[in-house]
């Protein structure tokens, strides 16, 4: 089973691919923004997992990681 961070990176890669073939500029910008959000969420999740594994108090993310919805670009 793939880790959640890898899955977030895969979603970001798909958003980048979609942005390359999208004609309208604001849709392209929205897709790239979503890709950045997913990459940031993946990085944050990895840092949290590393902090939790090392036992550092206060470094782990409290609560769920915000994962942007896949259809967010369509609402822009």
N, CA, C and O atoms as a GROMACS GRO file, in nm:
protein
  304
    1UNK      N    1   0.084  -0.119   0.000
    1UNK     CA    2   0.000   0.000   0.000
    1UNK      C    3   0.088   0.125   0.000
    1UNK      O    4   0.186   0.132   0.074
    2UNK      N    5   0.053   0.222  -0.083
    2UNK     CA    6   0.132   0.344  -0.092
    2UNK      C    7   0.106   0.434   0.027
    2UNK      O    8  -0.004   0.437   0.082
    3UNK      N    9   0.208   0.506   0.064
    3UNK     CA   10   0.193   0.601   0.174
    3UNK      C   11   0.110   0.720   0.127
    3UNK      O   12   0.103   0.749   0.008
    4UNK      N   13   0.048   0.787   0.222
    4UNK     CA   14  -0.037   0.902   0.188
    4UNK      C   15   0.041   1.013   0.121
    4UNK      O   16  -0.010   1.078   0.030
    5UNK      N   17   0.164   1.036   0.164
    5UNK     CA   18   0.244   1.142   0.103
    5UNK      C   19   0.272   1.111  -0.044
    5UNK      O   20   0.271   1.202  -0.128
    6UNK      N   21   0.297   0.985  -0.076
    6UNK     CA   22   0.319   0.947  -0.216
    6UNK      C   23   0.192   0.967  -0.298
    6UNK      O   24   0.199   1.008  -0.414
    7UNK      N   25   0.079   0.939  -0.238
    7UNK     CA   26  -0.048   0.959  -0.307
    7UNK      C   27  -0.072   1.108  -0.333
    7UNK      O   28  -0.121   1.145  -0.440
    8UNK      N   29  -0.039   1.193  -0.236
    8UNK     CA   30  -0.055   1.337  -0.256
    8UNK      C   31   0.036   1.386  -0.369
    8UNK      O   32  -0.005   1.471  -0.448
    9UNK      N   33   0.157   1.334  -0.375
    9UNK     CA   34   0.248   1.372  -0.484
    9UNK      C   35   0.195   1.327  -0.620
    9UNK      O   36   0.210   1.397  -0.720
   10UNK      N   37   0.133   1.210  -0.623
   10UNK     CA   38   0.074   1.161  -0.748
   10UNK      C   39  -0.040   1.251  -0.793
   10UNK      O   40  -0.053   1.280  -0.912
   11UNK      N   41  -0.122   1.297  -0.699
   11UNK     CA   42  -0.230   1.390  -0.733
   11UNK      C   43  -0.172   1.521  -0.786
   11UNK      O   44  -0.224   1.578  -0.882
   12UNK      N   45  -0.065   1.568  -0.724
   12UNK     CA   46  -0.002   1.692  -0.770
   12UNK      C   47   0.053   1.676  -0.912
   12UNK      O   48   0.040   1.766  -0.994
   13UNK      N   49   0.112   1.562  -0.940
   13UNK     CA   50   0.165   1.536  -1.074
   13UNK      C   51   0.052   1.534  -1.176
   13UNK      O   52   0.068   1.585  -1.287
   14UNK      N   53  -0.061   1.474  -1.141
   14UNK     CA   54  -0.176   1.472  -1.232
   14UNK      C   55  -0.229   1.612  -1.257
   14UNK      O   56  -0.266   1.645  -1.369
   15UNK      N   57  -0.232   1.695  -1.153
   15UNK     CA   58  -0.278   1.833  -1.170
   15UNK      C   59  -0.184   1.910  -1.262
   15UNK      O   60  -0.229   1.993  -1.342
   16UNK      N   61  -0.054   1.885  -1.251
   16UNK     CA   62   0.042   1.951  -1.341
   16UNK      C   63   0.019   1.908  -1.485
   16UNK      O   64   0.023   1.990  -1.576
   17UNK      N   65  -0.006   1.779  -1.506
   17UNK     CA   66  -0.033   1.729  -1.642
   17UNK      C   67  -0.159   1.792  -1.699
   17UNK      O   68  -0.162   1.831  -1.816
   18UNK      N   69  -0.262   1.803  -1.616
   18UNK     CA   70  -0.387   1.864  -1.662
   18UNK      C   71  -0.365   2.011  -1.695
   18UNK      O   72  -0.424   2.063  -1.790
   19UNK      N   73  -0.280   2.079  -1.618
   19UNK     CA   74  -0.253   2.221  -1.643
   19UNK      C   75  -0.184   2.241  -1.778
   19UNK      O   76  -0.204   2.344  -1.843
   20UNK      N   77  -0.103   2.145  -1.820
   20UNK     CA   78  -0.032   2.158  -1.948
   20UNK      C   79  -0.128   2.156  -2.067
   20UNK      O   80  -0.101   2.219  -2.169
   21UNK      N   81  -0.238   2.084  -2.055
   21UNK     CA   82  -0.330   2.072  -2.168
   21UNK      C   83  -0.453   2.162  -2.156
   21UNK      O   84  -0.538   2.163  -2.244
   22UNK      N   85  -0.461   2.238  -2.048
   22UNK     CA   86  -0.575   2.327  -2.027
   22UNK      C   87  -0.552   2.457  -2.104
   22UNK      O   88  -0.444   2.515  -2.100
   23UNK      N   89  -0.655   2.502  -2.175
   23UNK     CA   90  -0.640   2.621  -2.259
   23UNK      C   91  -0.658   2.751  -2.181
   23UNK      O   92  -0.584   2.847  -2.204
   24UNK      N   93  -0.754   2.755  -2.091
   24UNK     CA   94  -0.783   2.882  -2.022
   24UNK      C   95  -0.682   2.907  -1.911
   24UNK      O   96  -0.651   2.819  -1.831
   25UNK      N   97  -0.631   3.030  -1.908
   25UNK     CA   98  -0.523   3.065  -1.817
   25UNK      C   99  -0.565   3.052  -1.671
   25UNK      O  100  -0.489   2.999  -1.590
   26UNK      N  101  -0.684   3.100  -1.635
   26UNK     CA  102  -0.722   3.094  -1.494
   26UNK      C  103  -0.743   2.950  -1.448
   26UNK      O  104  -0.722   2.919  -1.331
   27UNK      N  105  -0.785   2.861  -1.539
   27UNK     CA  106  -0.795   2.719  -1.503
   27UNK      C  107  -0.657   2.659  -1.483
   27UNK      O  108  -0.635   2.579  -1.391
   28UNK      N  109  -0.563   2.699  -1.570
   28UNK     CA  110  -0.426   2.651  -1.557
   28UNK      C  111  -0.365   2.696  -1.424
   28UNK      O  112  -0.301   2.618  -1.353
   29UNK      N  113  -0.387   2.823  -1.391
   29UNK     CA  114  -0.335   2.876  -1.264
   29UNK      C  115  -0.398   2.806  -1.144
   29UNK      O  116  -0.330   2.779  -1.045
   30UNK      N  117  -0.527   2.776  -1.154
   30UNK     CA  118  -0.594   2.707  -1.044
   30UNK      C  119  -0.539   2.566  -1.027
   30UNK      O  120  -0.518   2.521  -0.914
   31UNK      N  121  -0.514   2.497  -1.137
   31UNK     CA  122  -0.459   2.361  -1.128
   31UNK      C  123  -0.318   2.363  -1.069
   31UNK      O  124  -0.284   2.276  -0.988
   32UNK      N  125  -0.238   2.459  -1.109
   32UNK     CA  126  -0.102   2.468  -1.054
   32UNK      C  127  -0.106   2.504  -0.905
   32UNK      O  128  -0.024   2.455  -0.827
   33UNK      N  129  -0.201   2.587  -0.866
   33UNK     CA  130  -0.218   2.621  -0.725
   33UNK      C  131  -0.256   2.497  -0.644
   33UNK      O  132  -0.207   2.477  -0.533
   34UNK      N  133  -0.344   2.416  -0.699
   34UNK     CA  134  -0.384   2.292  -0.631
   34UNK      C  135  -0.266   2.198  -0.620
   34UNK      O  136  -0.248   2.133  -0.517
   35UNK      N  137  -0.186   2.189  -0.726
   35UNK     CA  138  -0.067   2.102  -0.723
   35UNK      C  139   0.028   2.146  -0.612
   35UNK      O  140   0.084   2.063  -0.541
   36UNK      N  141   0.047   2.277  -0.598
   36UNK     CA  142   0.134   2.328  -0.492
   36UNK      C  143   0.076   2.294  -0.355
   36UNK      O  144   0.150   2.256  -0.264
   37UNK      N  145  -0.056   2.308  -0.340
   37UNK     CA  146  -0.119   2.273  -0.212
   37UNK      C  147  -0.096   2.126  -0.178
   37UNK      O  148  -0.067   2.093  -0.063
   38UNK      N  149  -0.109   2.038  -0.276
   38UNK     CA  150  -0.088   1.895  -0.252
   38UNK      C  151   0.057   1.865  -0.215
   38UNK      O  152   0.083   1.784  -0.127
   39UNK      N  153   0.151   1.931  -0.284
   39UNK     CA  154   0.292   1.910  -0.251
   39UNK      C  155   0.324   1.960  -0.110
   39UNK      O  156   0.400   1.896  -0.037
   40UNK      N  157   0.266   2.074  -0.073
   40UNK     CA  158   0.286   2.125   0.063
   40UNK      C  159   0.226   2.032   0.167
   40UNK      O  160   0.286   2.010   0.272
   41UNK      N  161   0.109   1.977   0.138
   41UNK     CA  162   0.046   1.883   0.231
   41UNK      C  163   0.131   1.757   0.246
   41UNK      O  164   0.143   1.702   0.355
   42UNK      N  165   0.190   1.710   0.135
   42UNK     CA  166   0.275   1.591   0.141
   42UNK      C  167   0.400   1.618   0.225
   42UNK      O  168   0.440   1.534   0.306
   43UNK      N  169   0.460   1.734   0.206
   43UNK     CA  170   0.580   1.769   0.283
   43UNK      C  171   0.546   1.782   0.432
   43UNK      O  172   0.621   1.735   0.518
   44UNK      N  173   0.434   1.845   0.460
   44UNK     CA  174   0.392   1.862   0.600
   44UNK      C  175   0.363   1.727   0.666
   44UNK      O  176   0.397   1.706   0.782
   45UNK      N  177   0.301   1.638   0.591
   45UNK     CA  178   0.271   1.505   0.642
   45UNK      C  179   0.399   1.427   0.670
   45UNK      O  180   0.409   1.360   0.773
   46UNK      N  181   0.496   1.436   0.580
   46UNK     CA  182   0.623   1.366   0.602
   46UNK      C  183   0.696   1.420   0.724
   46UNK      O  184   0.752   1.344   0.803
   47UNK      N  185   0.695   1.554   0.740
   47UNK     CA  186   0.760   1.612   0.859
   47UNK      C  187   0.691   1.565   0.986
   47UNK      O  188   0.756   1.538   1.087
   48UNK      N  189   0.558   1.556   0.981
   48UNK     CA  190   0.483   1.512   1.098
   48UNK      C  191   0.515   1.367   1.131
   48UNK      O  192   0.533   1.331   1.247
   49UNK      N  193   0.521   1.282   1.026
   49UNK     CA  194   0.552   1.141   1.049
   49UNK      C  195   0.693   1.124   1.106
   49UNK      O  196   0.716   1.041   1.194
   50UNK      N  197   0.787   1.204   1.055
   50UNK     CA  198   0.925   1.196   1.104
   50UNK      C  199   0.933   1.242   1.249
   50UNK      O  200   1.004   1.183   1.330
   51UNK      N  201   0.859   1.348   1.282
   51UNK     CA  202   0.859   1.398   1.420
   51UNK      C  203   0.793   1.298   1.514
   51UNK      O  204   0.840   1.278   1.626
   52UNK      N  205   0.686   1.236   1.469
   52UNK     CA  206   0.617   1.137   1.552
   52UNK      C  207   0.706   1.014   1.573
   52UNK      O  208   0.706   0.956   1.681
   53UNK      N  209   0.781   0.976   1.470
   53UNK     CA  210   0.868   0.860   1.482
   53UNK      C  211   0.986   0.887   1.575
   53UNK      O  212   1.032   0.798   1.645
   54UNK      N  213   1.034   1.012   1.576
   54UNK     CA  214   1.148   1.045   1.662
   54UNK      C  215   1.103   1.076   1.804
   54UNK      O  216   1.186   1.082   1.895
   55UNK      N  217   0.974   1.094   1.824
   55UNK     CA  218   0.922   1.118   1.958
   55UNK      C  219   0.932   1.262   2.004
   55UNK      O  220   0.922   1.288   2.124
   56UNK      N  221   0.953   1.355   1.912
   56UNK     CA  222   0.961   1.496   1.949
   56UNK      C  223   0.820   1.546   1.983
   56UNK      O  224   0.731   1.541   1.898
   57UNK      N  225   0.801   1.595   2.104
   57UNK     CA  226   0.668   1.645   2.140
   57UNK      C  227   0.639   1.778   2.070
   57UNK      O  228   0.728   1.862   2.056
   58UNK      N  229   0.517   1.796   2.029
   58UNK     CA  230   0.475   1.922   1.969
   58UNK      C  231   0.507   1.936   1.821
   58UNK      O  232   0.461   2.032   1.759
   59UNK      N  233   0.582   1.846   1.763
   59UNK     CA  234   0.618   1.857   1.622
   59UNK      C  235   0.520   1.783   1.531
   59UNK      O  236   0.509   1.815   1.413
   60UNK      N  237   0.450   1.686   1.585
   60UNK     CA  238   0.356   1.610   1.504
   60UNK      C  239   0.231   1.695   1.478
   60UNK      O  240   0.192   1.776   1.562
   61UNK      N  241   0.171   1.675   1.364
   61UNK     CA  242   0.050   1.748   1.329
   61UNK      C  243  -0.064   1.700   1.417
   61UNK      O  244  -0.086   1.580   1.431
   62UNK      N  245  -0.133   1.793   1.475
   62UNK     CA  246  -0.249   1.760   1.556
   62UNK      C  247  -0.372   1.767   1.466
   62UNK      O  248  -0.403   1.873   1.411
   63UNK      N  249  -0.441   1.657   1.450
   63UNK     CA  250  -0.559   1.654   1.366
   63UNK      C  251  -0.525   1.616   1.223
   63UNK      O  252  -0.409   1.587   1.192
   64UNK      N  253  -0.625   1.616   1.136
   64UNK     CA  254  -0.603   1.571   0.998
   64UNK      C  255  -0.529   1.674   0.914
   64UNK      O  256  -0.535   1.794   0.942
   65UNK      N  257  -0.461   1.628   0.812
   65UNK     CA  258  -0.395   1.715   0.716
   65UNK      C  259  -0.499   1.757   0.613
   65UNK      O  260  -0.575   1.674   0.563
   66UNK      N  261  -0.502   1.888   0.582
   66UNK     CA  262  -0.598   1.935   0.481
   66UNK      C  263  -0.553   1.890   0.344
   66UNK      O  264  -0.444   1.924   0.299
   67UNK      N  265  -0.638   1.813   0.277
   67UNK     CA  266  -0.612   1.769   0.141
   67UNK      C  267  -0.716   1.836   0.052
   67UNK      O  268  -0.835   1.814   0.068
   68UNK      N  269  -0.670   1.919  -0.043
   68UNK     CA  270  -0.766   1.991  -0.127
   68UNK      C  271  -0.850   1.894  -0.209
   68UNK      O  272  -0.800   1.790  -0.253
   69UNK      N  273  -0.978   1.927  -0.231
   69UNK     CA  274  -1.062   1.840  -0.313
   69UNK      C  275  -1.014   1.838  -0.458
   69UNK      O  276  -0.960   1.938  -0.507
   70UNK      N  277  -1.032   1.726  -0.526
   70UNK     CA  278  -0.983   1.711  -0.663
   70UNK      C  279  -1.057   1.800  -0.760
   70UNK      O  280  -1.000   1.841  -0.861
   71UNK      N  281  -1.182   1.832  -0.733
   71UNK     CA  282  -1.260   1.910  -0.829
   71UNK      C  283  -1.257   2.060  -0.798
   71UNK      O  284  -1.342   2.134  -0.847
   72UNK      N  285  -1.161   2.104  -0.720
   72UNK     CA  286  -1.154   2.245  -0.683
   72UNK      C  287  -1.132   2.335  -0.805
   72UNK      O  288  -1.183   2.447  -0.808
   73UNK      N  289  -1.059   2.289  -0.904
   73UNK     CA  290  -1.030   2.370  -1.022
   73UNK      C  291  -1.157   2.398  -1.102
   73UNK      O  292  -1.168   2.502  -1.167
   74UNK      N  293  -1.252   2.309  -1.098
   74UNK     CA  294  -1.376   2.329  -1.173
   74UNK      C  295  -1.462   2.439  -1.112
   74UNK      O  296  -1.546   2.496  -1.181
   75UNK      N  297  -1.443   2.467  -0.984
   75UNK     CA  298  -1.524   2.568  -0.917
   75UNK      C  299  -1.467   2.708  -0.933
   75UNK      O  300  -1.531   2.805  -0.893
   76UNK      N  301  -1.349   2.720  -0.991
   76UNK     CA  302  -1.285   2.852  -1.005
   76UNK      C  303  -1.348   2.928  -1.118
   76UNK      O  304  -1.309   3.041  -1.146
   0.00000   0.00000   0.00000
